[in-house]
């Protein structure tokens, strides 16, 4: 479903009064997590009073406890916004300002000029930014075969074990961790910020392959790693199947470009860090590492008390 393309125009946003903000916070205490994603998105946007990116909305929802943590909150928010705009059109409570950027329709007080007409940014007007789409899905498509990735993860925050290594990551802080040890794709090893090795994993064994590098000739030469996986993350946190045969050339080219830009971070490429939050996962410290650090700290304190 395609919508009228509107050119971006100056907006003025009216922030809600403090009393209204307090009202929403008090109501959240009574409602807890019994609201839908759509309602949660509306509340965050109303409280902020200005446009927000979908991943920022997801983070705020988790921070406020409006919804229980999930493995893919940013993707869920993007899908919620897209579904509302596609299904409800002018009656949707949201407007899409730009790719990944959304606001509440009722908070827009200035008019927007379209390419062929001028429409009012009110609830009764059709105010939709360039082509309504699921921005998280669009981000994934532009990354080619890459369906999830992690950047500059720390080696010392993984509990390395041949059969039980877990590579834990979260899409948003406070989200449900996903184990990427069964991922397949390409990875980079770093000594500081310098790439020292590039490898690949064709089977679902990224965790095992990384563990091997803690014992081979590279063991003393790396302290961080990045990975780019081809298995997508489902809503329940499970990793999807490996891609089948017959890969399109354009998908392969997009994948190669994304790997080079995200992995090498060339200063003249503007895409790095702009709009791929639904695919990037932040490292989560393995609970076993946290437990061991706490035990070491307790032992140190006991030793000092004895001395």
TORGU-251263 format. One record per residue (C-alpha): residue number from 1; residue in three letters; x, y, z. Coordinates in nm, 4 decimals. Layout:
% residues N
ATOM pos code X Y Z
ATOM NUM ALA X Y Z
...
% end
This chain:
% residues 307
ATOM pos code X Y Z
ATOM 1 UNK 0.0000 0.0000 0.0000
ATOM 2 UNK 0.1534 0.3293 -0.1093
ATOM 3 UNK 0.0770 0.6699 0.0290
ATOM 4 UNK 0.1221 1.0258 -0.0875
ATOM 5 UNK 0.4828 1.1316 -0.0574
ATOM 6 UNK 0.5188 1.4466 0.1459
ATOM 7 UNK 0.8183 1.6726 0.1468
ATOM 8 UNK 0.9651 1.7385 0.4879
ATOM 9 UNK 0.8627 2.0823 0.6136
ATOM 10 UNK 0.9253 2.2746 0.9343
ATOM 11 UNK 0.7344 2.1382 1.2285
ATOM 12 UNK 0.6416 2.2949 1.5557
ATOM 13 UNK 0.5661 2.0656 1.8427
ATOM 14 UNK 0.3599 2.1504 2.1475
ATOM 15 UNK 0.4891 1.9674 2.4521
ATOM 16 UNK 0.2270 1.8495 2.7026
ATOM 17 UNK 0.1872 2.0388 3.0254
ATOM 18 UNK 0.3643 1.9097 3.3338
ATOM 19 UNK 0.0326 1.8197 3.4906
ATOM 20 UNK -0.0476 1.5996 3.1922
ATOM 21 UNK 0.2967 1.4390 3.2147
ATOM 22 UNK 0.2420 1.3626 3.5843
ATOM 23 UNK -0.0991 1.2206 3.4995
ATOM 24 UNK 0.0496 0.9715 3.2562
ATOM 25 UNK 0.3228 0.8657 3.4985
ATOM 26 UNK 0.0670 0.8080 3.7759
ATOM 27 UNK -0.1563 0.6131 3.5400
ATOM 28 UNK 0.1359 0.3930 3.4331
ATOM 29 UNK 0.1859 0.2891 3.7942
ATOM 30 UNK -0.1672 0.1488 3.8009
ATOM 31 UNK -0.1708 0.0060 3.4491
ATOM 32 UNK 0.1687 -0.1648 3.4716
ATOM 33 UNK 0.2376 -0.3857 3.1708
ATOM 34 UNK -0.1238 -0.4545 3.0747
ATOM 35 UNK -0.1220 -0.2226 2.7734
ATOM 36 UNK -0.0629 -0.2997 2.4074
ATOM 37 UNK 0.2478 -0.2029 2.2131
ATOM 38 UNK 0.0392 0.0540 2.0264
ATOM 39 UNK -0.0697 0.2177 2.3523
ATOM 40 UNK 0.2832 0.2062 2.4891
ATOM 41 UNK 0.4207 0.3804 2.1779
ATOM 42 UNK 0.1534 0.6503 2.2046
ATOM 43 UNK 0.2349 0.7171 2.5681
ATOM 44 UNK 0.6067 0.7496 2.5060
ATOM 45 UNK 0.5546 0.9873 2.2122
ATOM 46 UNK 0.3017 1.1942 2.4051
ATOM 47 UNK 0.5313 1.2249 2.7042
ATOM 48 UNK 0.8304 1.3228 2.4890
ATOM 49 UNK 0.6231 1.5676 2.2853
ATOM 50 UNK 0.8470 1.5528 1.9788
ATOM 51 UNK 0.9458 1.3057 1.7040
ATOM 52 UNK 1.1459 0.9985 1.8037
ATOM 53 UNK 1.3187 0.7143 1.6222
ATOM 54 UNK 1.1560 0.3748 1.6603
ATOM 55 UNK 1.4524 0.2275 1.8482
ATOM 56 UNK 1.4444 0.5205 2.0930
ATOM 57 UNK 1.0750 0.4566 2.1514
ATOM 58 UNK 1.1489 0.0895 2.2201
ATOM 59 UNK 1.4201 0.1782 2.4720
ATOM 60 UNK 1.1888 0.4187 2.6552
ATOM 61 UNK 0.9154 0.1557 2.6705
ATOM 62 UNK 1.1575 -0.0870 2.8353
ATOM 63 UNK 1.2948 0.1801 3.0705
ATOM 64 UNK 0.9442 0.2695 3.1903
ATOM 65 UNK 0.8351 -0.0926 3.2156
ATOM 66 UNK 0.5359 -0.0402 2.9877
ATOM 67 UNK 0.5859 -0.3813 2.8291
ATOM 68 UNK 0.7661 -0.6925 2.9443
ATOM 69 UNK 1.1157 -0.7253 2.7896
ATOM 70 UNK 1.1380 -0.9145 2.4597
ATOM 71 UNK 1.4295 -1.0214 2.2381
ATOM 72 UNK 1.3374 -0.7778 1.9560
ATOM 73 UNK 1.1669 -0.4670 2.1019
ATOM 74 UNK 1.2885 -0.2247 1.8321
ATOM 75 UNK 1.1574 -0.4453 1.5520
ATOM 76 UNK 0.8267 -0.4825 1.7363
ATOM 77 UNK 0.7850 -0.1053 1.7697
ATOM 78 UNK 0.8665 -0.0538 1.4013
ATOM 79 UNK 0.6115 -0.3174 1.3003
ATOM 80 UNK 0.3496 -0.1627 1.5323
ATOM 81 UNK 0.3935 0.1804 1.3755
ATOM 82 UNK 0.3899 0.0440 1.0216
ATOM 83 UNK 0.0798 -0.1691 1.0841
ATOM 84 UNK -0.1122 0.1263 1.2312
ATOM 85 UNK -0.0268 0.3578 0.9417
ATOM 86 UNK -0.1041 0.0994 0.6753
ATOM 87 UNK -0.4294 -0.0181 0.8329
ATOM 88 UNK -0.5716 0.3059 0.9735
ATOM 89 UNK -0.4290 0.5618 0.7317
ATOM 90 UNK -0.5519 0.9102 0.8294
ATOM 91 UNK -0.7045 0.7714 1.1494
ATOM 92 UNK -0.3719 0.6411 1.2770
ATOM 93 UNK -0.2490 0.8244 1.5872
ATOM 94 UNK 0.1002 0.8306 1.4344
ATOM 95 UNK 0.2730 1.0142 1.1531
ATOM 96 UNK 0.5984 0.9147 0.9866
ATOM 97 UNK 0.8254 1.2177 0.9566
ATOM 98 UNK 1.1155 1.0425 0.7871
ATOM 99 UNK 1.2647 0.6972 0.7661
ATOM 100 UNK 1.2577 0.5606 1.1204
ATOM 101 UNK 1.1275 0.8895 1.2686
ATOM 102 UNK 0.7732 0.9115 1.4108
ATOM 103 UNK 0.5481 1.1416 1.6113
ATOM 104 UNK 0.1920 1.1682 1.7366
ATOM 105 UNK -0.0421 1.3215 1.4822
ATOM 106 UNK -0.2254 1.5271 1.7448
ATOM 107 UNK 0.0924 1.7091 1.8493
ATOM 108 UNK 0.1626 1.8550 1.5064
ATOM 109 UNK 0.0458 2.2183 1.5003
ATOM 110 UNK 0.1961 2.3428 1.1746
ATOM 111 UNK 0.0922 2.2481 0.8248
ATOM 112 UNK 0.2909 2.0336 0.5853
ATOM 113 UNK 0.3165 2.1072 0.2173
ATOM 114 UNK 0.2907 1.8049 -0.0063
ATOM 115 UNK 0.4233 1.7842 -0.3594
ATOM 116 UNK 0.0820 1.8595 -0.5142
ATOM 117 UNK -0.1264 1.9864 -0.2237
ATOM 118 UNK -0.1136 2.1226 0.1283
ATOM 119 UNK -0.2573 1.9154 0.4062
ATOM 120 UNK -0.3069 2.0032 0.7704
ATOM 121 UNK -0.1157 1.8076 1.0318
ATOM 122 UNK -0.4230 1.7237 1.2407
ATOM 123 UNK -0.6075 1.4029 1.3245
ATOM 124 UNK -0.8432 1.4448 1.0299
ATOM 125 UNK -0.5668 1.4944 0.7739
ATOM 126 UNK -0.3666 1.2346 0.5868
ATOM 127 UNK -0.0152 1.3081 0.7069
ATOM 128 UNK 0.2264 1.0380 0.6044
ATOM 129 UNK 0.5937 1.0791 0.5275
ATOM 130 UNK 0.7534 0.9121 0.2258
ATOM 131 UNK 0.5972 0.5694 0.1674
ATOM 132 UNK 0.4789 0.3940 0.4808
ATOM 133 UNK 0.6865 0.0831 0.5406
ATOM 134 UNK 0.8289 -0.1255 0.8200
ATOM 135 UNK 1.1549 0.0617 0.8761
ATOM 136 UNK 1.3165 -0.2208 1.0710
ATOM 137 UNK 1.2429 -0.4596 0.7830
ATOM 138 UNK 1.3727 -0.2025 0.5341
ATOM 139 UNK 1.6942 -0.1695 0.7348
ATOM 140 UNK 1.7337 -0.5469 0.7285
ATOM 141 UNK 1.6801 -0.5582 0.3535
ATOM 142 UNK 1.9436 -0.2925 0.2910
ATOM 143 UNK 2.1956 -0.5046 0.4826
ATOM 144 UNK 2.1620 -0.7861 0.2286
ATOM 145 UNK 2.2200 -1.1282 0.3818
ATOM 146 UNK 2.3114 -0.9849 0.7227
ATOM 147 UNK 2.0237 -1.0347 0.9638
ATOM 148 UNK 2.1976 -0.9542 1.2933
ATOM 149 UNK 2.5363 -0.8251 1.4003
ATOM 150 UNK 2.7402 -0.7221 1.7038
ATOM 151 UNK 3.0201 -0.4658 1.7101
ATOM 152 UNK 3.3333 -0.4588 1.9276
ATOM 153 UNK 3.2208 -0.7167 2.1804
ATOM 154 UNK 3.4666 -0.7778 2.4633
ATOM 155 UNK 3.6434 -1.1106 2.4826
ATOM 156 UNK 3.6612 -1.0997 2.8639
ATOM 157 UNK 3.2815 -1.0762 2.8960
ATOM 158 UNK 3.2266 -1.4198 2.7438
ATOM 159 UNK 3.2534 -1.7428 2.9458
ATOM 160 UNK 3.4523 -1.9522 2.6993
ATOM 161 UNK 3.3737 -2.3214 2.6923
ATOM 162 UNK 3.4036 -2.5709 2.4087
ATOM 163 UNK 3.0496 -2.7022 2.4437
ATOM 164 UNK 2.8717 -2.4251 2.6348
ATOM 165 UNK 3.0020 -2.0913 2.5078
ATOM 166 UNK 2.7233 -1.8347 2.4959
ATOM 167 UNK 2.7476 -1.5148 2.2913
ATOM 168 UNK 2.4747 -1.3090 2.4555
ATOM 169 UNK 2.3376 -0.9889 2.3079
ATOM 170 UNK 2.0381 -0.7595 2.3531
ATOM 171 UNK 1.8675 -0.5402 2.0958
ATOM 172 UNK 1.7903 -0.2768 2.3593
ATOM 173 UNK 1.9258 -0.2264 2.7104
ATOM 174 UNK 1.6970 -0.4216 2.9420
ATOM 175 UNK 1.5761 -0.6523 2.6657
ATOM 176 UNK 1.5788 -1.0315 2.6728
ATOM 177 UNK 1.9268 -1.1669 2.5834
ATOM 178 UNK 1.9680 -1.3726 2.2669
ATOM 179 UNK 2.2357 -1.6412 2.2386
ATOM 180 UNK 2.4273 -1.6052 1.9113
ATOM 181 UNK 2.6622 -1.8985 1.9623
ATOM 182 UNK 2.4660 -2.0806 1.6899
ATOM 183 UNK 2.5043 -1.7972 1.4408
ATOM 184 UNK 2.6755 -1.8305 1.1018
ATOM 185 UNK 2.8487 -1.5612 0.8991
ATOM 186 UNK 3.1644 -1.3504 0.9149
ATOM 187 UNK 3.3619 -1.2225 1.2135
ATOM 188 UNK 3.6531 -0.9893 1.2858
ATOM 189 UNK 3.9084 -1.0106 1.5679
ATOM 190 UNK 4.0625 -0.6896 1.7041
ATOM 191 UNK 4.3712 -0.5990 1.9012
ATOM 192 UNK 4.2419 -0.2762 2.0482
ATOM 193 UNK 4.0858 -0.1033 1.7483
ATOM 194 UNK 4.3050 -0.2763 1.4880
ATOM 195 UNK 4.1651 -0.5688 1.2884
ATOM 196 UNK 4.4048 -0.8645 1.3146
ATOM 197 UNK 4.1962 -1.1431 1.1646
ATOM 198 UNK 3.8875 -1.1970 0.9489
ATOM 199 UNK 3.7132 -1.5336 0.9549
ATOM 200 UNK 3.3955 -1.7060 0.8450
ATOM 201 UNK 3.1598 -1.9666 0.9858
ATOM 202 UNK 2.9482 -2.1517 0.7300
ATOM 203 UNK 2.7709 -2.3717 0.9846
ATOM 204 UNK 2.5724 -2.2734 1.2941
ATOM 205 UNK 2.8794 -2.2744 1.5210
ATOM 206 UNK 3.0035 -1.9193 1.5777
ATOM 207 UNK 3.0483 -1.9842 1.9496
ATOM 208 UNK 3.2648 -2.2900 1.8933
ATOM 209 UNK 3.4726 -2.1123 1.6280
ATOM 210 UNK 3.5352 -1.8158 1.8575
ATOM 211 UNK 3.6301 -2.0504 2.1413
ATOM 212 UNK 3.8879 -2.2135 1.9148
ATOM 213 UNK 4.0552 -1.8733 1.8750
ATOM 214 UNK 4.1079 -1.8597 2.2514
ATOM 215 UNK 4.3322 -2.1651 2.2170
ATOM 216 UNK 4.5024 -2.1361 1.8766
ATOM 217 UNK 4.7894 -1.9156 1.7522
ATOM 218 UNK 4.5683 -1.6054 1.7756
ATOM 219 UNK 4.4850 -1.6452 2.1439
ATOM 220 UNK 4.7158 -1.3669 2.2649
ATOM 221 UNK 4.6488 -1.1297 1.9768
ATOM 222 UNK 4.2856 -1.0219 2.0217
ATOM 223 UNK 4.0677 -0.8705 2.2922
ATOM 224 UNK 3.7516 -0.7720 2.1032
ATOM 225 UNK 3.5457 -0.9114 1.8184
ATOM 226 UNK 3.2652 -0.8171 1.5807
ATOM 227 UNK 3.0343 -1.0594 1.4046
ATOM 228 UNK 2.7843 -1.0434 1.1175
ATOM 229 UNK 2.5273 -1.3217 1.1085
ATOM 230 UNK 2.2970 -1.4508 0.8368
ATOM 231 UNK 2.0436 -1.6105 1.0723
ATOM 232 UNK 1.7576 -1.3760 1.1635
ATOM 233 UNK 1.6279 -1.3386 1.5190
ATOM 234 UNK 1.2642 -1.4365 1.5717
ATOM 235 UNK 1.0306 -1.2623 1.8169
ATOM 236 UNK 1.0928 -1.5378 2.0726
ATOM 237 UNK 1.4705 -1.4951 2.0440
ATOM 238 UNK 1.5349 -1.8113 1.8428
ATOM 239 UNK 1.7700 -1.7948 1.5444
ATOM 240 UNK 1.6147 -1.8601 1.2068
ATOM 241 UNK 1.7350 -2.1049 0.9395
ATOM 242 UNK 2.0426 -2.0602 0.7272
ATOM 243 UNK 1.9779 -1.8949 0.3880
ATOM 244 UNK 1.9151 -2.1346 0.1023
ATOM 245 UNK 2.0902 -2.1553 -0.2311
ATOM 246 UNK 2.0348 -1.9150 -0.5182
ATOM 247 UNK 2.1504 -1.5891 -0.3601
ATOM 248 UNK 2.0769 -1.2832 -0.5744
ATOM 249 UNK 2.3721 -1.0748 -0.6916
ATOM 250 UNK 2.2291 -0.7494 -0.5549
ATOM 251 UNK 2.1830 -0.9096 -0.2144
ATOM 252 UNK 2.5417 -1.0318 -0.2201
ATOM 253 UNK 2.6695 -0.6858 -0.3149
ATOM 254 UNK 2.4653 -0.5202 -0.0395
ATOM 255 UNK 2.6081 -0.7679 0.2082
ATOM 256 UNK 2.9669 -0.7013 0.1040
ATOM 257 UNK 2.9152 -0.3249 0.1233
ATOM 258 UNK 2.7545 -0.3463 0.4673
ATOM 259 UNK 3.0364 -0.5633 0.6007
ATOM 260 UNK 3.3018 -0.3203 0.4835
ATOM 261 UNK 3.1228 -0.0096 0.6116
ATOM 262 UNK 3.0199 -0.1474 0.9494
ATOM 263 UNK 3.3384 -0.3457 1.0069
ATOM 264 UNK 3.5968 -0.0918 0.8933
ATOM 265 UNK 3.4017 0.2283 0.9747
ATOM 266 UNK 3.5487 0.4446 0.6956
ATOM 267 UNK 3.5076 0.8143 0.7943
ATOM 268 UNK 3.3524 0.9221 0.4634
ATOM 269 UNK 3.0694 0.6658 0.4730
ATOM 270 UNK 2.7723 0.8288 0.6420
ATOM 271 UNK 2.5727 0.5080 0.6761
ATOM 272 UNK 2.7759 0.3704 0.9630
ATOM 273 UNK 2.5728 0.3964 1.2813
ATOM 274 UNK 2.2691 0.5497 1.1098
ATOM 275 UNK 1.9583 0.3364 1.1118
ATOM 276 UNK 2.0590 -0.0254 1.1653
ATOM 277 UNK 1.9679 -0.0507 1.5331
ATOM 278 UNK 1.7055 -0.3163 1.4649
ATOM 279 UNK 1.9832 -0.5493 1.3458
ATOM 280 UNK 2.2609 -0.4594 1.5874
ATOM 281 UNK 2.2800 -0.6379 1.9217
ATOM 282 UNK 2.4683 -0.5030 2.2223
ATOM 283 UNK 2.6832 -0.7431 2.4181
ATOM 284 UNK 2.5399 -0.8821 2.7402
ATOM 285 UNK 2.7903 -1.0039 2.9979
ATOM 286 UNK 2.7631 -1.3775 3.0526
ATOM 287 UNK 2.6094 -1.4387 3.3987
ATOM 288 UNK 2.8892 -1.6852 3.4734
ATOM 289 UNK 3.1441 -1.4054 3.4242
ATOM 290 UNK 2.9475 -1.1806 3.6611
ATOM 291 UNK 2.9248 -1.4594 3.9181
ATOM 292 UNK 3.2985 -1.5278 3.9006
ATOM 293 UNK 3.3824 -1.1579 3.9350
ATOM 294 UNK 3.1622 -1.1325 4.2425
ATOM 295 UNK 3.3335 -1.4369 4.3954
ATOM 296 UNK 3.6761 -1.2870 4.3233
ATOM 297 UNK 3.5708 -0.9582 4.4840
ATOM 298 UNK 3.4370 -1.1410 4.7904
ATOM 299 UNK 3.7609 -1.3382 4.8211
ATOM 300 UNK 3.9647 -1.0172 4.7955
ATOM 301 UNK 3.7605 -0.8499 5.0687
ATOM 302 UNK 3.7997 -1.1534 5.2971
ATOM 303 UNK 4.1761 -1.1530 5.2438
ATOM 304 UNK 4.1958 -0.7832 5.3356
ATOM 305 UNK 3.9883 -0.8382 5.6504
ATOM 306 UNK 4.2245 -1.1145 5.7621
ATOM 307 UNK 4.5369 -0.9025 5.7049
% end
